[in-house]
Each structure stands twice: as C-alpha cells, then as structure tokens.
C-alpha cells in the first residue's frame, strides 16, 4: 500500500528534504567549501532528524513541567 501525501509524515517529504539540501549546498558554496557527492542530502536528512528530536524533547520537558494532565 503506497502512502498518499496526506498520510506521509512531513519529515519524509522530498520537497522539505530537497529544500534543506539546496540550502546546505548554497551555504557551503558561499563559504567556499566543496561538498562530496550526496553530502548535502545526508546533511539535510540529519538536520531534519535533529530538529524533530529537539522538538520531541521540548514537548517532553514542557509536559513534565506542566501542572495539569493532558486532557
């Protein structure tokens, strides 16, 4: 069964990953760094994973500090 765009998580979006990879490649070029083939895509995937993990940590900390239960 293939996933429709509605059922696909945003972090698996090729548009999001492509935009992040383009931004990383552009920044590296502006800084004068040469990235190996596929490095921008790998860095983009790692960055998206980092943002998601930090978001989940933030939610967990926020819920731990909350004084009322989740309703």
N, C-alpha and C positions, 0 to 999 in steps of 0.2 A: 504494500500500500504506500503510495507516494504522498508526501506531505504537501498540502496546499499552503500557499503563502500565509493564510490565516492561522494555520496550526504550527507554522515554523517559528521557532524562537528567534528573537531579533539578533541575538549574538551569533546565529548561524547564517545570517543574511549575507549574501555575496555582495550586495550593494554596500553594506556597512564595512565589510572587510576590505573591499576594493577601495573605498574612500579612505580608510585608515592607511592602507598600503601606499596609495598615491601621496597622501600627506607625509608619510615617513620617507618615501623616496625623494619627494620635493625638498624636505628639510635636510636630508643627507646631501643632496646635490648643492643646496645653498651653503652648507657648511664645508663643502669640498671633499666630502667623504664618498668613496666608491663602495657601494654595497654589492656583495656577490649575488649571483642569480638566485632569486627566490627569497632573499633575506628580508625584503620589505614585507612580503606576505607573512613570513614567520613572525616578524616583529609585530605586525598588526594583530595577528591572532593572539600572541602573548599579551599585548596591551589590552585587548578586549577581555581576555580572561582575567587580567589583573583588575580592571575596572569592575567587573562583575563580582569578583571575590571581595574587593573592598566594599562594594555596595552591600553584599550579604553580611559582612562583618559589621557595617554600620547599622543595619537593621537589627542584628542580634544584640548589639550594645544598646541601641535605643529601646528595644523591648525589655532588656534586662533592667534598664533604669526606670522604665515606666511603672507607675504606681497602680495602674488599673489593668485588669486582664483584657486580653483581646476579645472583643465582642463580635 
